[in-house]
Amino acid sequence: IVATAAISNDNLQDLKTGYLVGATPWKQQVALLIGCVFGALAIVPVLNLLYQAYGFVGAMPREGMDLSSALAAPQANLMSTIAQGIFNHNIEWSYIAFGVVVGIFIIIIDKILRKNGNLSLPPLAVGIGIYLPPSVNIPLVIGGILKYFVMRYLANKYQNNSHKNEKIATHEQKGTLFASGLIVGESIFGVIIAAITVFSVSM
C-alpha cells in the first residue's frame, strides 16, 4: 500500500510537469508504462551486480567481505524493521508515536514560518535528514549552501537588469542540468566499477 501510494504520488508529479509543458496525459501514461517495463528489466541485474560487488548493510553475499564498503539501503532496512516488528509483535510503537508528534510539530512550524515571512521548515527535508545516513546528507547540505550563495551572487549581479528573473532562471536551469549530470555520471561509473569488481573476484 505504501509503495503504491508513493508511486501514485510520483505519477501525479509527472502529470503535473506534463501539464505545465503542454504534454498529453494519455501519452504520458503510455510512456510511464513503457518506462516501468524497461526499468524492471534493468534494475534486477544492476542491483544483483551491486550486491555481488559490495553487498548491502545487513546482507553480504560472501564471507570475508569488507563491511565498510557495503552499500546503505535505508529504505529497505526501514521497511524490513517495521515488517519484522509487526509480525513478531515487538515493534516499538512509542518511537512511531514520537515521530508522528514531531512531524505534526514541524508542519505547524513550517506553516507559521511561511505565513510570517519567506522562511520555511519543509517536513520532507527534515525527514530526509533523519532518515538518510550522513554520507548522503552532508553532500545535500553542502549543495544547498552553495546554491544559496550562488543565488545571492546572481541576484546582486543582475540587480539593475530588466531581465533579472529570466537570467537567474536560466542560470538555475543550467545548474540543475549540471547537478543531474553529476548524479547520472556517478551512477554509471558506479555500475562500471561494480562490474569490474565482480569480474576480478570471479577470475
MODELLER restraints for C-alpha pairs under 7 A, 6 or more apart:
rsr = mdl.restraints
at = mdl.atoms
rsr.add(forms.Gaussian(group=physical.xy_distance, feature=features.Distance(at['CA:15:A'], at['CA:25:A']), mean=6.52, stdev=0.5))
rsr.add(forms.Gaussian(group=physical.xy_distance, feature=features.Distance(at['CA:49:A'], at['CA:194:A']), mean=6.56, stdev=0.5))
rsr.add(forms.Gaussian(group=physical.xy_distance, feature=features.Distance(at['CA:49:A'], at['CA:195:A']), mean=6.57, stdev=0.5))
rsr.add(forms.Gaussian(group=physical.xy_distance, feature=features.Distance(at['CA:50:A'], at['CA:194:A']), mean=5.86, stdev=0.5))
rsr.add(forms.Gaussian(group=physical.xy_distance, feature=features.Distance(at['CA:51:A'], at['CA:61:A']), mean=6.89, stdev=0.5))
rsr.add(forms.Gaussian(group=physical.xy_distance, feature=features.Distance(at['CA:52:A'], at['CA:61:A']), mean=6.04, stdev=0.5))
rsr.add(forms.Gaussian(group=physical.xy_distance, feature=features.Distance(at['CA:52:A'], at['CA:198:A']), mean=6.46, stdev=0.5))
rsr.add(forms.Gaussian(group=physical.xy_distance, feature=features.Distance(at['CA:53:A'], at['CA:194:A']), mean=5.39, stdev=0.5))
rsr.add(forms.Gaussian(group=physical.xy_distance, feature=features.Distance(at['CA:53:A'], at['CA:197:A']), mean=5.75, stdev=0.5))
rsr.add(forms.Gaussian(group=physical.xy_distance, feature=features.Distance(at['CA:53:A'], at['CA:198:A']), mean=5.16, stdev=0.5))
rsr.add(forms.Gaussian(group=physical.xy_distance, feature=features.Distance(at['CA:54:A'], at['CA:69:A']), mean=6.04, stdev=0.5))
rsr.add(forms.Gaussian(group=physical.xy_distance, feature=features.Distance(at['CA:54:A'], at['CA:70:A']), mean=5.08, stdev=0.5))
rsr.add(forms.Gaussian(group=physical.xy_distance, feature=features.Distance(at['CA:54:A'], at['CA:71:A']), mean=6.45, stdev=0.5))
rsr.add(forms.Gaussian(group=physical.xy_distance, feature=features.Distance(at['CA:55:A'], at['CA:61:A']), mean=5.94, stdev=0.5))
rsr.add(forms.Gaussian(group=physical.xy_distance, feature=features.Distance(at['CA:55:A'], at['CA:70:A']), mean=5.05, stdev=0.5))
rsr.add(forms.Gaussian(group=physical.xy_distance, feature=features.Distance(at['CA:55:A'], at['CA:71:A']), mean=6.24, stdev=0.5))
rsr.add(forms.Gaussian(group=physical.xy_distance, feature=features.Distance(at['CA:56:A'], at['CA:70:A']), mean=4.92, stdev=0.5))
rsr.add(forms.Gaussian(group=physical.xy_distance, feature=features.Distance(at['CA:56:A'], at['CA:71:A']), mean=4.68, stdev=0.5))
rsr.add(forms.Gaussian(group=physical.xy_distance, feature=features.Distance(at['CA:56:A'], at['CA:72:A']), mean=6.01, stdev=0.5))
rsr.add(forms.Gaussian(group=physical.xy_distance, feature=features.Distance(at['CA:56:A'], at['CA:73:A']), mean=6.63, stdev=0.5))
rsr.add(forms.Gaussian(group=physical.xy_distance, feature=features.Distance(at['CA:57:A'], at['CA:70:A']), mean=5.45, stdev=0.5))
rsr.add(forms.Gaussian(group=physical.xy_distance, feature=features.Distance(at['CA:57:A'], at['CA:71:A']), mean=5.96, stdev=0.5))
rsr.add(forms.Gaussian(group=physical.xy_distance, feature=features.Distance(at['CA:57:A'], at['CA:72:A']), mean=5.51, stdev=0.5))
rsr.add(forms.Gaussian(group=physical.xy_distance, feature=features.Distance(at['CA:57:A'], at['CA:73:A']), mean=6.73, stdev=0.5))
rsr.add(forms.Gaussian(group=physical.xy_distance, feature=features.Distance(at['CA:74:A'], at['CA:132:A']), mean=6.50, stdev=0.5))
rsr.add(forms.Gaussian(group=physical.xy_distance, feature=features.Distance(at['CA:82:A'], at['CA:91:A']), mean=6.91, stdev=0.5))
rsr.add(forms.Gaussian(group=physical.xy_distance, feature=features.Distance(at['CA:85:A'], at['CA:91:A']), mean=4.04, stdev=0.5))
rsr.add(forms.Gaussian(group=physical.xy_distance, feature=features.Distance(at['CA:103:A'], at['CA:123:A']), mean=6.75, stdev=0.5))
rsr.add(forms.Gaussian(group=physical.xy_distance, feature=features.Distance(at['CA:106:A'], at['CA:123:A']), mean=5.97, stdev=0.5))
rsr.add(forms.Gaussian(group=physical.xy_distance, feature=features.Distance(at['CA:107:A'], at['CA:123:A']), mean=6.05, stdev=0.5))
rsr.add(forms.Gaussian(group=physical.xy_distance, feature=features.Distance(at['CA:109:A'], at['CA:121:A']), mean=6.93, stdev=0.5))
rsr.add(forms.Gaussian(group=physical.xy_distance, feature=features.Distance(at['CA:110:A'], at['CA:120:A']), mean=5.17, stdev=0.5))
rsr.add(forms.Gaussian(group=physical.xy_distance, feature=features.Distance(at['CA:110:A'], at['CA:121:A']), mean=4.68, stdev=0.5))
rsr.add(forms.Gaussian(group=physical.xy_distance, feature=features.Distance(at['CA:110:A'], at['CA:122:A']), mean=6.26, stdev=0.5))
rsr.add(forms.Gaussian(group=physical.xy_distance, feature=features.Distance(at['CA:113:A'], at['CA:119:A']), mean=5.45, stdev=0.5))
rsr.add(forms.Gaussian(group=physical.xy_distance, feature=features.Distance(at['CA:113:A'], at['CA:120:A']), mean=5.28, stdev=0.5))
rsr.add(forms.Gaussian(group=physical.xy_distance, feature=features.Distance(at['CA:114:A'], at['CA:120:A']), mean=5.46, stdev=0.5))
rsr.add(forms.Gaussian(group=physical.xy_distance, feature=features.Distance(at['CA:129:A'], at['CA:137:A']), mean=6.18, stdev=0.5))
rsr.add(forms.Gaussian(group=physical.xy_distance, feature=features.Distance(at['CA:154:A'], at['CA:168:A']), mean=6.44, stdev=0.5))
rsr.add(forms.Gaussian(group=physical.xy_distance, feature=features.Distance(at['CA:158:A'], at['CA:164:A']), mean=5.32, stdev=0.5))
